Amino acid sequence: MFATLILTLILVGIALIGLSFNLIFRKKPFPETHISHNKDMKKLGIMCVKAMDALEQKKAKENSKNKYDNLQIIKNEN
C-alpha cells in the first residue's frame, strides 16, 4: 500500500511538471483568459458580456429617445 501511494505521488508530480512545462522552464507568460484583455478575442470581435450588454442598452436608450421625440398629446373632447 505504501508503494502504491509513493508511485501515485510520483506520477501526479510528473503530470504537474508536464502540464506546467512552458511556465516553469520556458518562462512564457500564462495566456490572458479575460475576454476584454485578450488581443486574439478582440481581433475576432468577441466582447465581454457586460460590455456588450452596456452597448445594447445604450443603443436601445438612444432609439427610444428618437422614437418618442415627435409624439403629440391629443386632447380627448367628449
A tleap script that builds the chain and sets N, CA, C and O, in Angstrom:
source leaprc.protein.ff14SB
mol = sequence {
  NMET PHE ALA THR LEU ILE LEU THR LEU ILE
  LEU VAL GLY ILE ALA LEU ILE GLY LEU SER
  PHE ASN LEU ILE PHE ARG LYS LYS PRO PHE
  PRO GLU THR HIE ILE SER HIE ASN LYS ASP
  MET LYS LYS LEU GLY ILE MET CYS VAL LYS
  ALA MET ASP ALA LEU GLU GLN LYS LYS ALA
  LYS GLU ASN SER LYS ASN LYS TYR ASP ASN
  LEU GLN ILE ILE LYS ASN GLU CASN
}
set mol.1.N position { 0.819 -1.186 0.000 }
set mol.1.CA position { 0.000 0.000 0.000 }
set mol.1.C position { 0.870 1.260 0.000 }
set mol.1.O position { 0.558 2.228 -0.694 }
set mol.2.N position { 1.942 1.251 0.763 }
set mol.2.CA position { 2.849 2.393 0.807 }
set mol.2.C position { 3.499 2.615 -0.559 }
set mol.2.O position { 3.687 3.755 -0.983 }
set mol.3.N position { 3.834 1.543 -1.232 }
set mol.3.CA position { 4.462 1.642 -2.562 }
set mol.3.C position { 3.474 2.256 -3.566 }
set mol.3.O position { 3.872 3.035 -4.433 }
set mol.4.N position { 2.213 1.910 -3.449 }
set mol.4.CA position { 1.189 2.462 -4.346 }
set mol.4.C position { 1.040 3.970 -4.123 }
set mol.4.O position { 0.893 4.728 -5.082 }
set mol.5.N position { 1.076 4.398 -2.874 }
set mol.5.CA position { 0.972 5.815 -2.545 }
set mol.5.C position { 2.164 6.587 -3.118 }
set mol.5.O position { 1.986 7.647 -3.718 }
set mol.6.N position { 3.357 6.068 -2.937 }
set mol.6.CA position { 4.568 6.720 -3.450 }
set mol.6.C position { 4.512 6.790 -4.977 }
set mol.6.O position { 4.819 7.830 -5.561 }
set mol.7.N position { 4.121 5.688 -5.626 }
set mol.7.CA position { 4.018 5.652 -7.081 }
set mol.7.C position { 2.987 6.669 -7.578 }
set mol.7.O position { 3.208 7.337 -8.588 }
set mol.8.N position { 1.874 6.783 -6.876 }
set mol.8.CA position { 0.834 7.744 -7.246 }
set mol.8.C position { 1.343 9.180 -7.130 }
set mol.8.O position { 1.113 10.002 -8.017 }
set mol.9.N position { 2.033 9.473 -6.031 }
set mol.9.CA position { 2.583 10.821 -5.845 }
set mol.9.C position { 3.604 11.162 -6.917 }
set mol.9.O position { 3.637 12.291 -7.406 }
set mol.10.N position { 4.432 10.201 -7.284 }
set mol.10.CA position { 5.431 10.427 -8.336 }
set mol.10.C position { 4.742 10.697 -9.676 }
set mol.10.O position { 5.128 11.616 -10.400 }
set mol.11.N position { 3.732 9.904 -10.004 }
set mol.11.CA position { 3.018 10.098 -11.263 }
set mol.11.C position { 2.283 11.443 -11.306 }
set mol.11.O position { 2.275 12.106 -12.342 }
set mol.12.N position { 1.680 11.842 -10.210 }
set mol.12.CA position { 0.997 13.141 -10.149 }
set mol.12.C position { 2.015 14.271 -10.285 }
set mol.12.O position { 1.752 15.264 -10.963 }
set mol.13.N position { 3.163 14.127 -9.654 }
set mol.13.CA position { 4.227 15.133 -9.774 }
set mol.13.C position { 4.713 15.265 -11.207 }
set mol.13.O position { 4.899 16.379 -11.696 }
set mol.14.N position { 4.920 14.151 -11.884 }
set mol.14.CA position { 5.353 14.187 -13.285 }
set mol.14.C position { 4.280 14.855 -14.151 }
set mol.14.O position { 4.600 15.631 -15.052 }
set mol.15.N position { 3.019 14.554 -13.879 }
set mol.15.CA position { 1.926 15.161 -14.644 }
set mol.15.C position { 1.892 16.674 -14.440 }
set mol.15.O position { 1.707 17.421 -15.401 }
set mol.16.N position { 2.069 17.135 -13.203 }
set mol.16.CA position { 2.060 18.578 -12.936 }
set mol.16.C position { 3.224 19.284 -13.620 }
set mol.16.O position { 3.057 20.372 -14.172 }
set mol.17.N position { 4.397 18.669 -13.583 }
set mol.17.CA position { 5.557 19.264 -14.261 }
set mol.17.C position { 5.308 19.310 -15.766 }
set mol.17.O position { 5.635 20.299 -16.422 }
set mol.18.N position { 4.732 18.243 -16.312 }
set mol.18.CA position { 4.434 18.228 -17.745 }
set mol.18.C position { 3.420 19.283 -18.147 }
set mol.18.O position { 3.558 19.911 -19.197 }
set mol.19.N position { 2.406 19.483 -17.321 }
set mol.19.CA position { 1.383 20.474 -17.628 }
set mol.19.C position { 1.881 21.910 -17.496 }
set mol.19.O position { 1.389 22.803 -18.186 }
set mol.20.N position { 2.836 22.134 -16.632 }
set mol.20.CA position { 3.335 23.496 -16.415 }
set mol.20.C position { 4.723 23.705 -17.012 }
set mol.20.O position { 5.448 24.603 -16.584 }
set mol.21.N position { 5.095 22.896 -17.983 }
set mol.21.CA position { 6.439 22.963 -18.575 }
set mol.21.C position { 6.756 24.345 -19.136 }
set mol.21.O position { 7.820 24.894 -18.849 }
set mol.22.N position { 5.857 24.912 -19.924 }
set mol.22.CA position { 6.108 26.229 -20.530 }
set mol.22.C position { 6.230 27.329 -19.480 }
set mol.22.O position { 7.036 28.247 -19.636 }
set mol.23.N position { 5.448 27.245 -18.428 }
set mol.23.CA position { 5.514 28.275 -17.392 }
set mol.23.C position { 6.803 28.192 -16.587 }
set mol.23.O position { 7.378 29.221 -16.231 }
set mol.24.N position { 7.260 26.980 -16.298 }
set mol.24.CA position { 8.431 26.814 -15.433 }
set mol.24.C position { 9.734 26.978 -16.203 }
set mol.24.O position { 10.602 27.746 -15.787 }
set mol.25.N position { 9.884 26.279 -17.300 }
set mol.25.CA position { 11.179 26.210 -17.969 }
set mol.25.C position { 11.361 27.228 -19.085 }
set mol.25.O position { 12.473 27.719 -19.279 }
set mol.26.N position { 10.326 27.557 -19.813 }
set mol.26.CA position { 10.458 28.491 -20.925 }
set mol.26.C position { 10.114 29.921 -20.529 }
set mol.26.O position { 10.337 30.849 -21.307 }
set mol.27.N position { 9.583 30.106 -19.353 }
set mol.27.CA position { 9.217 31.421 -18.805 }
set mol.27.C position { 8.245 32.176 -19.708 }
set mol.27.O position { 8.267 33.405 -19.769 }
set mol.28.N position { 7.397 31.432 -20.404 }
set mol.28.CA position { 6.365 32.076 -21.207 }
set mol.28.C position { 5.251 32.543 -20.275 }
set mol.28.O position { 4.911 31.848 -19.317 }
set mol.29.N position { 4.685 33.708 -20.549 }
set mol.29.CA position { 3.579 34.167 -19.695 }
set mol.29.C position { 2.336 33.320 -19.926 }
set mol.29.O position { 2.117 32.782 -21.011 }
set mol.30.N position { 1.548 33.220 -18.898 }
set mol.30.CA position { 0.295 32.477 -18.995 }
set mol.30.C position { -0.646 33.271 -19.882 }
set mol.30.O position { -0.743 34.489 -19.729 }
set mol.31.N position { -1.340 32.622 -20.803 }
set mol.31.CA position { -2.227 33.370 -21.713 }
set mol.31.C position { -3.340 34.080 -20.951 }
set mol.31.O position { -3.886 33.552 -19.982 }
set mol.32.N position { -3.660 35.273 -21.405 }
set mol.32.CA position { -4.717 36.069 -20.780 }
set mol.32.C position { -6.065 35.420 -21.067 }
set mol.32.O position { -6.408 35.178 -22.224 }
set mol.33.N position { -6.819 35.142 -20.028 }
set mol.33.CA position { -8.094 34.455 -20.198 }
set mol.33.C position { -9.291 35.400 -20.120 }
set mol.33.O position { -10.396 35.030 -20.518 }
set mol.34.N position { -9.086 36.607 -19.614 }
set mol.34.CA position { -10.197 37.550 -19.544 }
set mol.34.C position { -10.461 38.096 -20.943 }
set mol.34.O position { -9.534 38.526 -21.630 }
set mol.35.N position { -11.689 38.080 -21.353 }
set mol.35.CA position { -12.049 38.395 -22.735 }
set mol.35.C position { -11.650 39.812 -23.125 }
set mol.35.O position { -11.160 40.027 -24.233 }
set mol.36.N position { -11.848 40.768 -22.252 }
set mol.36.CA position { -11.576 42.156 -22.627 }
set mol.36.C position { -10.089 42.455 -22.754 }
set mol.36.O position { -9.727 43.456 -23.371 }
set mol.37.N position { -9.213 41.624 -22.194 }
set mol.37.CA position { -7.773 41.848 -22.293 }
set mol.37.C position { -7.089 40.965 -23.330 }
set mol.37.O position { -5.902 41.145 -23.600 }
set mol.38.N position { -7.805 40.026 -23.908 }
set mol.38.CA position { -7.219 39.079 -24.846 }
set mol.38.C position { -7.245 39.668 -26.258 }
set mol.38.O position { -8.313 39.932 -26.808 }
set mol.39.N position { -6.043 39.874 -26.845 }
set mol.39.CA position { -5.977 40.532 -28.157 }
set mol.39.C position { -6.545 39.658 -29.266 }
set mol.39.O position { -7.085 40.185 -30.240 }
set mol.40.N position { -6.439 38.340 -29.146 }
set mol.40.CA position { -6.997 37.462 -30.168 }
set mol.40.C position { -8.526 37.510 -30.173 }
set mol.40.O position { -9.148 37.440 -31.233 }
set mol.41.N position { -9.126 37.629 -28.995 }
set mol.41.CA position { -10.579 37.757 -28.910 }
set mol.41.C position { -11.036 39.082 -29.527 }
set mol.41.O position { -12.073 39.141 -30.188 }
set mol.42.N position { -10.250 40.148 -29.305 }
set mol.42.CA position { -10.584 41.445 -29.881 }
set mol.42.C position { -10.544 41.386 -31.403 }
set mol.42.O position { -11.393 41.972 -32.075 }
set mol.43.N position { -9.552 40.675 -31.945 }
set mol.43.CA position { -9.447 40.534 -33.402 }
set mol.43.C position { -10.685 39.847 -33.974 }
set mol.43.O position { -11.140 40.196 -35.063 }
set mol.44.N position { -11.228 38.878 -33.248 }
set mol.44.CA position { -12.407 38.156 -33.705 }
set mol.44.C position { -13.707 38.916 -33.451 }
set mol.44.O position { -14.773 38.498 -33.903 }
set mol.45.N position { -13.617 40.031 -32.727 }
set mol.45.CA position { -14.801 40.832 -32.435 }
set mol.45.C position { -15.612 40.298 -31.273 }
set mol.45.O position { -16.777 40.658 -31.110 }
set mol.46.N position { -15.005 39.441 -30.461 }
set mol.46.CA position { -15.701 38.883 -29.300 }
set mol.46.C position { -15.505 39.830 -28.128 }
set mol.46.O position { -14.385 40.237 -27.821 }
set mol.47.N position { -16.600 40.171 -27.485 }
set mol.47.CA position { -16.542 41.119 -26.372 }
set mol.47.C position { -17.035 40.465 -25.091 }
set mol.47.O position { -17.670 39.411 -25.108 }
set mol.48.N position { -16.725 41.118 -23.990 }
set mol.48.CA position { -17.218 40.708 -22.687 }
set mol.48.C position { -18.736 40.880 -22.668 }
set mol.48.O position { -19.257 41.824 -23.263 }
set mol.49.N position { -19.435 40.000 -22.006 }
set mol.49.CA position { -20.898 40.049 -21.966 }
set mol.49.C position { -21.370 41.351 -21.321 }
set mol.49.O position { -22.345 41.948 -21.777 }
set mol.50.N position { -20.699 41.787 -20.286 }
set mol.50.CA position { -21.108 43.026 -19.616 }
set mol.50.C position { -20.946 44.226 -20.540 }
set mol.50.O position { -21.815 45.096 -20.594 }
set mol.51.N position { -19.827 44.271 -21.272 }
set mol.51.CA position { -19.600 45.380 -22.200 }
set mol.51.C position { -20.607 45.342 -23.340 }
set mol.51.O position { -21.120 46.381 -23.755 }
set mol.52.N position { -20.889 44.154 -23.842 }
set mol.52.CA position { -21.847 44.015 -24.930 }
set mol.52.C position { -23.244 44.437 -24.470 }
set mol.52.O position { -23.969 45.096 -25.216 }
set mol.53.N position { -23.619 44.064 -23.259 }
set mol.53.CA position { -24.924 44.442 -22.724 }
set mol.53.C position { -25.018 45.954 -22.550 }
set mol.53.O position { -26.054 46.551 -22.842 }
set mol.54.N position { -23.935 46.577 -22.071 }
set mol.54.CA position { -23.936 48.028 -21.894 }
set mol.54.C position { -24.123 48.733 -23.245 }
set mol.54.O position { -24.865 49.712 -23.331 }
set mol.55.N position { -23.458 48.243 -24.294 }
set mol.55.CA position { -23.628 48.835 -25.618 }
set mol.55.C position { -25.058 48.671 -26.130 }
set mol.55.O position { -25.625 49.601 -26.704 }
set mol.56.N position { -25.629 47.509 -25.926 }
set mol.56.CA position { -27.001 47.270 -26.374 }
set mol.56.C position { -27.994 48.132 -25.599 }
set mol.56.O position { -28.965 48.625 -26.175 }
set mol.57.N position { -27.763 48.317 -24.309 }
set mol.57.CA position { -28.643 49.177 -23.507 }
set mol.57.C position { -28.561 50.627 -23.991 }
set mol.57.O position { -29.567 51.333 -24.057 }
set mol.58.N position { -27.334 51.056 -24.330 }
set mol.58.CA position { -27.141 52.417 -24.822 }
set mol.58.C position { -27.857 52.605 -26.160 }
set mol.58.O position { -28.505 53.629 -26.377 }
set mol.59.N position { -27.744 51.615 -27.064 }
set mol.59.CA position { -28.431 51.686 -28.355 }
set mol.59.C position { -29.951 51.751 -28.158 }
set mol.59.O position { -30.637 52.536 -28.812 }
set mol.60.N position { -30.459 50.928 -27.262 }
set mol.60.CA position { -31.899 50.897 -27.020 }
set mol.60.C position { -32.382 52.234 -26.457 }
set mol.60.O position { -33.455 52.713 -26.824 }
set mol.61.N position { -31.599 52.828 -25.577 }
set mol.61.CA position { -31.976 54.109 -24.990 }
set mol.61.C position { -31.990 55.209 -26.049 }
set mol.61.O position { -32.897 56.042 -26.069 }
set mol.62.N position { -30.974 55.214 -26.938 }
set mol.62.CA position { -30.926 56.206 -27.999 }
set mol.62.C position { -32.088 56.027 -28.971 }
set mol.62.O position { -32.684 57.009 -29.413 }
set mol.63.N position { -32.412 54.788 -29.302 }
set mol.63.CA position { -33.526 54.530 -30.215 }
set mol.63.C position { -34.859 54.942 -29.609 }
set mol.63.O position { -35.735 55.441 -30.315 }
set mol.64.N position { -35.018 54.738 -28.311 }
set mol.64.CA position { -36.282 55.106 -27.683 }
set mol.64.C position { -36.426 56.620 -27.598 }
set mol.64.O position { -37.545 57.129 -27.661 }
set mol.65.N position { -35.327 57.352 -27.457 }
set mol.65.CA position { -35.394 58.815 -27.442 }
set mol.65.C position { -35.890 59.323 -28.789 }
set mol.65.O position { -36.799 60.151 -28.848 }
set mol.66.N position { -35.302 58.836 -29.854 }
set mol.66.CA position { -35.685 59.288 -31.194 }
set mol.66.C position { -37.102 58.863 -31.544 }
set mol.66.O position { -37.809 59.564 -32.268 }
set mol.67.N position { -37.501 57.746 -31.041 }
set mol.67.CA position { -38.816 57.215 -31.370 }
set mol.67.C position { -39.938 58.063 -30.776 }
set mol.67.O position { -40.992 58.216 -31.394 }
set mol.68.N position { -39.725 58.606 -29.599 }
set mol.68.CA position { -40.780 59.329 -28.902 }
set mol.68.C position { -40.604 60.847 -28.937 }
set mol.68.O position { -41.330 61.556 -28.240 }
set mol.69.N position { -39.671 61.361 -29.721 }
set mol.69.CA position { -39.461 62.811 -29.784 }
set mol.69.C position { -40.631 63.546 -30.436 }
set mol.69.O position { -40.960 64.658 -30.021 }
set mol.70.N position { -41.256 62.960 -31.430 }
set mol.70.CA position { -42.287 63.647 -32.201 }
set mol.70.C position { -43.705 63.314 -31.765 }
set mol.70.O position { -44.650 63.546 -32.520 }
set mol.71.N position { -43.871 62.781 -30.577 }
set mol.71.CA position { -45.213 62.464 -30.101 }
set mol.71.C position { -45.960 63.741 -29.710 }
set mol.71.O position { -45.383 64.686 -29.172 }
set mol.72.N position { -47.250 63.733 -29.997 }
set mol.72.CA position { -48.082 64.859 -29.613 }
set mol.72.C position { -49.223 64.355 -28.754 }
set mol.72.O position { -49.759 63.270 -28.979 }
set mol.73.N position { -49.580 65.147 -27.778 }
set mol.73.CA position { -50.681 64.773 -26.898 }
set mol.73.C position { -51.979 65.294 -27.519 }
set mol.73.O position { -52.100 66.478 -27.833 }
set mol.74.N position { -52.916 64.417 -27.685 }
set mol.74.CA position { -54.208 64.777 -28.268 }
set mol.74.C position { -55.231 64.847 -27.144 }
set mol.74.O position { -55.375 63.915 -26.352 }
set mol.75.N position { -55.926 65.948 -27.093 }
set mol.75.CA position { -56.931 66.124 -26.061 }
set mol.75.C position { -58.207 65.390 -26.495 }
set mol.75.O position { -58.659 65.515 -27.633 }
set mol.76.N position { -58.757 64.645 -25.581 }
set mol.76.CA position { -59.970 63.919 -25.850 }
set mol.76.C position { -61.156 64.804 -25.486 }
set mol.76.O position { -61.339 65.145 -24.318 }
set mol.77.N position { -61.962 65.179 -26.479 }
set mol.77.CA position { -63.106 66.039 -26.231 }
set mol.77.C position { -64.381 65.212 -26.269 }
set mol.77.O position { -64.827 64.783 -27.333 }
set mol.78.N position { -64.948 64.999 -25.120 }
set mol.78.CA position { -66.200 64.220 -25.026 }
set mol.78.C position { -67.384 65.112 -24.887 }
set mol.78.O position { -68.513 64.629 -24.795 }
savepdb mol mol.pdb
quit
